[in-house]
């Protein structure tokens, strides 16, 4: 895939070649991992994320105290270890781009959940179309933590559309974003933080203080991806016969009304793209929350679920394209300033470039870029 000569050598040119090869390997791994998720979905057995959850739960039993300091230690260990594992894998494969691409592909497949998200939404949609409310209520637990026992068709459809909107960011766009920014450590670290937030970052007597660090970390990591998700949702609105201008207007108006700094970005854009009104009273087991309305128009119906799933797929594909371009173009220039030319090209050797080449100015850096 990559000739050995392209990743060996000493000095500046050898380092530059290794970085370019690493960028190619990461880009190929992201694309291959996305394809695996699109074709196969989540592994049905021995899912690494499930194993991480069991390990984080065991760590919680040892560290738990109703204090933020204990929660910070728990989050640092639970997220830090996967990040360090990713860094170690990068170091071990710095001269082996094929092995690096395979590892990134496996990591990407592990952390993405786009196919599973769309499949669950469509399964619930089919149950509603059959008029089988009990089946739809049982299925809702695969998408969110609301109490479905008293929900009618409209509320089940609303919960599904909202979950698809938010999880398009959490399960697709954000992993690709952090994979493009930081490679395998970014992929593993993001998924660890997001999973930990789902475990301990919610409001309850047990996690009121202990879960705050995990929730804040997840909020921070999702600030950019959630807004990217919203913008891609607006851009892709015509895929489901939506109106970009309406989606843009609704997003600008309603994006900050949600109590989460990130969920409202995705949900308001989805509401505008589908022409529906989201938000309202959410029932959880033992408590209720009233959320502001997002969007104009009717309440969602079963037919809106399939449109939301199709739009989610289009957003994920667009996010993959952005991630691949970011990895190919920006990372080598960012990691090795002053040694690579525009687009990651190798500069002329100083001894062959003459005085003008030796005096050339270094290439500038390329900028990147609930509490519940």
Secondary structure in CASP SS format (residue, H / E / C, confidence):
PFRMAT SS
TARGET T0000
AUTHOR 0000-0000-0000
METHOD secondary structure of the structure
MODEL  1
X C 1.00
X C 1.00
X C 1.00
X H 1.00
X H 1.00
X H 1.00
X H 1.00
X C 1.00
X C 1.00
X C 1.00
X H 1.00
X H 1.00
X H 1.00
X H 1.00
X H 1.00
X H 1.00
X H 1.00
X H 1.00
X H 1.00
X H 1.00
X H 1.00
X H 1.00
X H 1.00
X H 1.00
X H 1.00
X H 1.00
X H 1.00
X H 1.00
X H 1.00
X H 1.00
X H 1.00
X H 1.00
X H 1.00
X H 1.00
X H 1.00
X H 1.00
X H 1.00
X H 1.00
X H 1.00
X H 1.00
X C 1.00
X C 1.00
X C 1.00
X C 1.00
X C 1.00
X C 1.00
X C 1.00
X H 1.00
X H 1.00
X H 1.00
X H 1.00
X H 1.00
X H 1.00
X H 1.00
X H 1.00
X H 1.00
X H 1.00
X H 1.00
X H 1.00
X H 1.00
X H 1.00
X H 1.00
X H 1.00
X C 1.00
X C 1.00
X C 1.00
X C 1.00
X H 1.00
X H 1.00
X H 1.00
X H 1.00
X H 1.00
X H 1.00
X H 1.00
X H 1.00
X H 1.00
X H 1.00
X H 1.00
X H 1.00
X H 1.00
X H 1.00
X H 1.00
X H 1.00
X H 1.00
X H 1.00
X H 1.00
X H 1.00
X H 1.00
X H 1.00
X H 1.00
X H 1.00
X H 1.00
X C 1.00
X C 1.00
X C 1.00
X C 1.00
X H 1.00
X H 1.00
X H 1.00
X H 1.00
X H 1.00
X H 1.00
X H 1.00
X H 1.00
X H 1.00
X H 1.00
X H 1.00
X H 1.00
X H 1.00
X H 1.00
X H 1.00
X C 1.00
X C 1.00
X H 1.00
X H 1.00
X H 1.00
X H 1.00
X H 1.00
X H 1.00
X H 1.00
X H 1.00
X H 1.00
X H 1.00
X H 1.00
X H 1.00
X H 1.00
X H 1.00
X H 1.00
X H 1.00
X C 1.00
X C 1.00
X C 1.00
X H 1.00
X H 1.00
X H 1.00
X H 1.00
X H 1.00
X H 1.00
X H 1.00
X H 1.00
X C 1.00
X C 1.00
X C 1.00
X C 1.00
X C 1.00
X E 1.00
X C 1.00
X C 1.00
X C 1.00
X C 1.00
X C 1.00
X C 1.00
X H 1.00
X H 1.00
X H 1.00
X H 1.00
X H 1.00
X H 1.00
X H 1.00
X H 1.00
X H 1.00
X H 1.00
X H 1.00
X H 1.00
X H 1.00
X H 1.00
X H 1.00
X H 1.00
X H 1.00
X H 1.00
X H 1.00
X H 1.00
X H 1.00
X H 1.00
X H 1.00
X H 1.00
X H 1.00
X H 1.00
X H 1.00
X H 1.00
X H 1.00
X H 1.00
X H 1.00
X H 1.00
X H 1.00
X H 1.00
X H 1.00
X H 1.00
X H 1.00
X H 1.00
X H 1.00
X H 1.00
X H 1.00
X H 1.00
X H 1.00
X H 1.00
X H 1.00
X H 1.00
X H 1.00
X H 1.00
X C 1.00
X C 1.00
X C 1.00
X C 1.00
X C 1.00
X C 1.00
X C 1.00
X C 1.00
X C 1.00
X C 1.00
X C 1.00
X H 1.00
X H 1.00
X H 1.00
X H 1.00
X H 1.00
X H 1.00
X H 1.00
X H 1.00
X H 1.00
X H 1.00
X H 1.00
X H 1.00
X H 1.00
X H 1.00
X H 1.00
X H 1.00
X H 1.00
X H 1.00
X H 1.00
X H 1.00
X H 1.00
X H 1.00
X H 1.00
X H 1.00
X C 1.00
X H 1.00
X H 1.00
X H 1.00
X H 1.00
X C 1.00
X C 1.00
X C 1.00
X H 1.00
X H 1.00
X H 1.00
X H 1.00
X H 1.00
X H 1.00
X H 1.00
X H 1.00
X H 1.00
X H 1.00
X H 1.00
X C 1.00
X C 1.00
X C 1.00
X C 1.00
X C 1.00
X C 1.00
X C 1.00
X C 1.00
X H 1.00
X H 1.00
X H 1.00
X H 1.00
X H 1.00
X H 1.00
X H 1.00
X H 1.00
X H 1.00
X H 1.00
X H 1.00
X H 1.00
X C 1.00
X E 1.00
X E 1.00
X E 1.00
X E 1.00
X E 1.00
X E 1.00
X E 1.00
X E 1.00
X E 1.00
X C 1.00
X C 1.00
X E 1.00
X E 1.00
X E 1.00
X E 1.00
X E 1.00
X E 1.00
X E 1.00
X E 1.00
X C 1.00
X C 1.00
X C 1.00
X E 1.00
X E 1.00
X C 1.00
X C 1.00
X H 1.00
X H 1.00
X H 1.00
X H 1.00
X H 1.00
X H 1.00
X H 1.00
X H 1.00
X H 1.00
X H 1.00
X H 1.00
X H 1.00
X H 1.00
X H 1.00
X H 1.00
X H 1.00
X H 1.00
X H 1.00
X H 1.00
X H 1.00
X H 1.00
X H 1.00
X H 1.00
X H 1.00
X H 1.00
X H 1.00
X H 1.00
X H 1.00
X H 1.00
X H 1.00
X H 1.00
X H 1.00
X H 1.00
X H 1.00
X C 1.00
X C 1.00
X C 1.00
X C 1.00
X E 1.00
X C 1.00
X H 1.00
X H 1.00
X H 1.00
X C 1.00
X E 1.00
X C 1.00
X C 1.00
X C 1.00
X H 1.00
X H 1.00
X H 1.00
X H 1.00
X H 1.00
X H 1.00
X H 1.00
X H 1.00
X H 1.00
X C 1.00
X C 1.00
X C 1.00
X C 1.00
X C 1.00
X C 1.00
X C 1.00
X C 1.00
X C 1.00
X C 1.00
X C 1.00
X C 1.00
X C 1.00
X C 1.00
END
